């Protein structure tokens, strides 16, 4: 009964705001990774360069340059995975001491039971946990890519050279897709914190998160540079 009494603090507007957040999270990933018409995202444009990278690698001697780039990519996934673990620990610590959050909220005239703040923090932790899992998987896929890269013959006339280079390119792209998904998870984790200010705050922060992601993928300077004619 106590839980049911607490649920009255969540309104239909809260449900709408959370639904909007989750729909935006799934929807933006679909739009970015699956281009519609001529609106190709920055991530997809870079994926094409990843394919070309593996083809150019076939005849590159030595391949120290390629190994260095791959190592840098793996370091990025490790860094963000570690950061997510720290954030998860901090979030769990906040939940275990939700009374302090409740006291702060009362000072801001945002009075609500402790369980309400716990649920709102759990929503952010959902995105952080998803991001952590994606970063871990991305790191592993980059490792697979490195193994396949090492098996690519240096002779472009070797029948195994191009197929293995293409395999390495596909693995690299899949790893990057997981990494980008992790980054979006962090964006939406930050956006979900707007719920601490109420459903309107969540609607505003989700819209702002969507705007930032759409701009960086479809209207950024980096995208224009990638689209420049190289002919």
C-alpha positions as CSV (number, residue, x, y, z in Angstrom):
1,X,0.0,0.0,0.0
2,X,2.9,2.4,0.8
3,X,4.2,1.9,-2.7
4,X,0.8,2.6,-4.2
5,X,0.6,5.8,-2.2
6,X,3.9,6.9,-3.6
7,X,2.8,6.2,-7.1
8,X,0.4,9.1,-6.9
9,X,3.4,11.5,-7.2
10,X,3.9,10.2,-10.7
11,X,1.4,11.8,-13.1
12,X,0.4,11.1,-16.7
13,X,2.8,13.8,-17.7
14,X,5.6,11.9,-16.1
15,X,4.6,8.8,-18.1
16,X,4.5,10.9,-21.2
17,X,7.9,12.4,-20.5
18,X,9.5,9.0,-19.9
19,X,7.9,7.5,-23.0
20,X,9.2,10.4,-25.0
21,X,12.7,9.9,-23.6
22,X,12.7,6.2,-24.5
23,X,11.3,6.7,-27.9
24,X,13.9,9.4,-28.6
25,X,16.6,7.0,-27.5
26,X,15.6,4.2,-29.8
27,X,14.5,6.5,-32.6
28,X,17.7,8.6,-32.9
29,X,19.8,5.4,-33.1
30,X,17.6,4.1,-35.9
31,X,17.8,7.4,-37.8
32,X,21.6,7.8,-37.4
33,X,22.5,4.2,-38.3
34,X,20.0,3.8,-41.2
35,X,20.3,6.8,-43.5
36,X,17.1,7.9,-45.3
37,X,17.6,9.4,-48.7
38,X,20.4,11.8,-49.0
39,X,20.5,12.6,-45.3
40,X,23.5,10.5,-44.4
41,X,24.8,10.8,-40.8
42,X,28.3,11.6,-39.9
43,X,28.7,8.1,-38.4
44,X,27.7,6.4,-41.7
45,X,30.1,8.7,-43.6
46,X,33.0,7.7,-41.3
47,X,32.0,4.1,-41.7
48,X,32.8,4.3,-45.4
49,X,36.2,5.6,-44.6
50,X,36.7,2.7,-42.2
51,X,36.1,0.3,-45.2
52,X,38.7,2.2,-47.2
53,X,41.1,2.2,-44.4
54,X,41.2,-1.6,-44.3
55,X,41.6,-1.8,-48.1
56,X,44.5,0.6,-48.0
57,X,46.1,-1.4,-45.2
58,X,46.6,-4.4,-47.5
59,X,49.7,-2.9,-49.1
60,X,50.9,-0.7,-46.2
61,X,54.4,-1.5,-45.0
62,X,54.8,-1.6,-42.0
63,X,51.4,-1.6,-40.4
64,X,52.4,0.3,-37.3
65,X,50.2,3.2,-38.3
66,X,47.1,0.9,-38.4
67,X,47.9,-0.8,-35.1
68,X,48.3,2.6,-33.5
69,X,44.9,3.8,-34.7
70,X,43.2,0.6,-33.6
71,X,44.9,0.8,-30.2
72,X,43.7,4.4,-29.8
73,X,40.1,3.3,-30.6
74,X,40.3,0.6,-28.0
75,X,41.7,3.0,-25.4
76,X,38.7,5.2,-26.0
77,X,36.3,2.3,-25.3
78,X,38.2,1.4,-22.1
79,X,38.1,5.0,-20.9
80,X,34.4,5.4,-21.3
81,X,33.6,1.9,-19.9
82,X,35.6,2.8,-16.7
83,X,33.8,6.2,-16.5
84,X,30.5,4.4,-16.7
85,X,31.5,2.1,-13.9
86,X,32.3,5.1,-11.7
87,X,29.0,6.7,-12.6
88,X,27.1,3.5,-11.8
89,X,28.8,3.3,-8.4
90,X,28.0,7.0,-7.7
91,X,24.4,6.5,-8.7
92,X,24.0,3.4,-6.5
93,X,25.6,5.4,-3.6
94,X,23.1,8.2,-4.2
95,X,20.2,5.7,-4.1
96,X,21.4,4.2,-0.9
97,X,21.4,7.7,0.7
98,X,18.3,9.1,-1.0
99,X,17.3,11.1,2.1
100,X,20.0,13.7,1.3
101,X,18.5,14.1,-2.2
102,X,15.1,14.5,-0.6
103,X,16.3,17.1,1.8
104,X,17.9,19.1,-1.1
105,X,14.7,18.8,-3.0
106,X,12.7,20.1,-0.1
107,X,14.9,23.2,-0.1
108,X,14.1,23.6,-3.8
109,X,10.4,23.2,-3.1
110,X,10.4,19.8,-4.8
111,X,8.9,17.8,-2.0
112,X,8.5,14.1,-2.7
113,X,9.2,10.7,-1.0
114,X,12.7,9.2,-1.2
115,X,11.5,6.4,-3.5
116,X,10.6,9.0,-6.1
117,X,14.2,10.2,-6.3
118,X,15.4,6.6,-6.3
119,X,13.3,5.8,-9.4
120,X,14.5,8.9,-11.2
121,X,18.1,8.1,-10.5
122,X,17.5,4.5,-11.6
123,X,16.3,5.8,-15.0
124,X,19.7,7.5,-15.5
125,X,21.5,4.4,-14.4
126,X,19.6,2.4,-17.0
127,X,21.2,4.5,-19.7
128,X,24.6,4.4,-18.1
129,X,24.5,0.6,-17.7
130,X,23.4,0.3,-21.4
131,X,26.3,2.5,-22.4
132,X,28.8,0.5,-20.3
133,X,27.7,-2.8,-21.9
134,X,28.0,-1.2,-25.4
135,X,31.5,0.1,-24.6
136,X,32.6,-3.3,-23.4
137,X,31.3,-5.0,-26.5
138,X,32.9,-2.3,-28.7
139,X,36.3,-3.0,-27.1
140,X,36.0,-6.7,-27.8
141,X,34.9,-6.1,-31.4
142,X,37.9,-3.8,-32.0
143,X,40.0,-6.7,-30.6
144,X,38.4,-9.1,-33.1
145,X,39.1,-6.5,-35.8
146,X,42.8,-6.4,-34.8
147,X,43.1,-10.2,-35.1
148,X,41.6,-10.2,-38.6
149,X,43.8,-7.3,-39.6
150,X,46.9,-9.2,-38.6
151,X,45.7,-12.1,-40.9
152,X,45.4,-9.9,-44.0
153,X,48.2,-10.7,-46.5
154,X,50.4,-7.8,-47.7
155,X,50.1,-8.9,-51.3
156,X,47.1,-7.4,-53.0
157,X,47.1,-10.2,-55.5
158,X,46.6,-12.8,-52.8
159,X,43.0,-14.1,-53.0
160,X,42.6,-13.8,-49.2
161,X,43.8,-10.2,-49.0
162,X,40.6,-8.3,-50.1
163,X,38.0,-10.6,-48.4
164,X,39.9,-10.5,-45.1
165,X,40.3,-6.7,-45.3
166,X,36.6,-6.4,-45.9
167,X,35.9,-8.6,-42.9
168,X,38.1,-6.4,-40.8
169,X,36.3,-3.3,-42.1
170,X,32.9,-4.8,-41.2
171,X,34.1,-5.6,-37.7
172,X,35.5,-2.1,-37.3
173,X,32.2,-0.6,-38.4
174,X,30.2,-2.9,-36.0
175,X,32.5,-1.9,-33.1
176,X,32.1,1.8,-34.0
177,X,28.4,1.4,-34.0
178,X,28.4,-0.1,-30.5
179,X,30.7,2.7,-29.4
180,X,28.4,5.4,-30.8
181,X,25.5,3.7,-29.1
182,X,27.3,3.9,-25.8
183,X,28.0,7.6,-26.4
184,X,24.3,8.2,-27.1
185,X,23.5,6.3,-23.8
186,X,25.6,8.9,-21.9
187,X,23.9,11.8,-23.7
188,X,20.5,10.4,-22.7
189,X,21.6,9.6,-19.2
190,X,22.5,13.3,-18.7
191,X,19.2,14.2,-20.4
192,X,17.2,11.9,-18.0
193,X,18.5,13.9,-15.0
194,X,16.1,16.6,-16.1
195,X,13.4,14.4,-14.5
196,X,14.7,15.5,-11.1
197,X,13.1,18.9,-11.9
198,X,9.8,17.3,-12.9
199,X,8.2,15.9,-16.1
200,X,8.5,19.3,-17.8
201,X,12.2,19.3,-17.1
202,X,12.5,15.9,-18.6
203,X,10.7,16.9,-21.7
204,X,12.9,19.9,-22.1
205,X,16.2,18.0,-21.5
206,X,15.2,15.2,-23.8
207,X,14.4,17.7,-26.6
208,X,17.7,19.4,-26.0
209,X,19.6,16.1,-26.2
210,X,17.8,15.2,-29.4
211,X,18.7,18.6,-30.9
212,X,22.4,18.2,-30.0
213,X,22.6,14.7,-31.5
214,X,20.8,15.5,-34.7
215,X,22.9,18.6,-35.2
216,X,26.2,16.8,-34.7
217,X,25.1,13.9,-37.0
218,X,23.4,15.9,-39.8
219,X,24.3,19.6,-39.6
220,X,27.8,19.7,-38.2
221,X,31.0,21.2,-39.8
222,X,32.7,17.8,-39.6
223,X,29.9,16.3,-41.7
224,X,30.3,19.0,-44.3
225,X,34.1,18.3,-44.4
226,X,33.4,14.6,-45.0
227,X,31.1,15.4,-47.8
228,X,33.6,17.5,-49.7
229,X,34.3,16.4,-53.3
230,X,37.6,14.6,-53.4
231,X,37.7,14.4,-57.2
